[in-house]
C-alpha cells in the first residue's frame, strides 16, 4: 500500500485538563500544527512512523488516519493530536 509522504498533525492548545478527553474544547482554542515526514521505520501496528525535522515529534499513522504518538526520549508524555491531515506525496 502507498502511504502519504507527509502529514500535518493538529494539536489543541486547550486550557482544560489534557487527560480529560470528555471536556469540551472552546471554539477560540489555538491549534498547533506540526508537519511530519514518513521514515523507513514501522511502528508496532505495522504502519509507517512519521517524524518532524527535529526527530522529537514521532507518530505511527494508520491507513485510516489513526495516530499513535511515540515518545522520542525519556520522561515524555506526548499529546494526541486532534487530527492528522495528509499532505500527499
C-alpha positions in Angstrom: 0.0 0.0 0.0 1.2 3.5 -0.8 1.2 5.8 2.3 1.4 9.6 2.2 4.8 11.1 2.4 3.8 13.9 4.8 1.1 14.7 7.3 0.2 17.7 9.4 -0.6 16.8 13.0 -3.0 19.3 14.6 -3.0 19.7 18.3 -5.3 21.8 20.5 -3.8 24.3 22.8 -6.5 23.8 25.4 -6.6 25.3 28.9 -8.6 22.3 30.2 -7.1 19.2 31.7 -5.4 17.3 28.8 -6.2 14.0 30.4 -10.0 14.7 30.4 -10.9 13.7 26.8 -14.6 14.4 27.5 -14.1 18.1 28.3 -15.4 20.5 25.7 -12.9 22.4 23.7 -13.7 26.2 23.2 -14.2 27.4 19.6 -11.4 30.0 20.1 -8.8 27.4 21.1 -5.5 27.9 19.3 -4.1 25.0 17.4 -0.5 23.9 17.0 0.4 22.3 13.7 3.5 20.1 13.1 4.5 18.7 9.7 5.9 15.2 9.8 7.5 13.0 7.1 7.4 9.3 6.6 10.5 7.4 7.8 11.7 3.9 6.8 10.6 2.6 10.2 7.3 0.9 11.0 5.5 1.0 14.4 4.1 -1.8 16.5 0.9 -1.8 14.4 2.9 -2.3 11.2 2.2 1.2 9.9 4.8 3.8 8.9 6.4 6.0 11.6 6.4 9.7 10.8 8.6 12.4 12.5 9.2 16.1 12.3 12.5 17.6 11.2 13.9 17.6 14.7 13.0 13.9 15.3 11.3 14.9 18.6 7.7 14.6 17.4 7.1 11.0 16.2 3.8 9.2 15.4 2.6 5.9 13.8 -0.2 6.8 11.4 -2.5 4.0 10.1 -4.1 3.8 6.7 -7.3 5.1 8.3 -5.6 8.2 9.7 -5.4 6.9 13.3 -2.5 8.4 15.1 -0.4 6.8 17.9 2.2 9.2 19.3 5.6 7.7 20.1 7.9 9.0 22.7 11.3 10.0 21.3 13.0 10.3 24.7 12.6 9.6 28.4 10.1 11.4 30.6 7.9 12.3 27.6 4.1 12.3 27.8 3.1 13.1 24.1 -0.2 14.7 23.5 -2.6 13.1 21.0 -3.4 15.3 18.0 -6.9 16.3 17.2 -6.4 15.2 13.6 -3.9 14.1 11.0 -4.1 15.8 7.6 -2.5 14.1 4.7 -0.2 16.4 2.6 0.2 13.7 -0.1 3.4 12.6 -1.7 
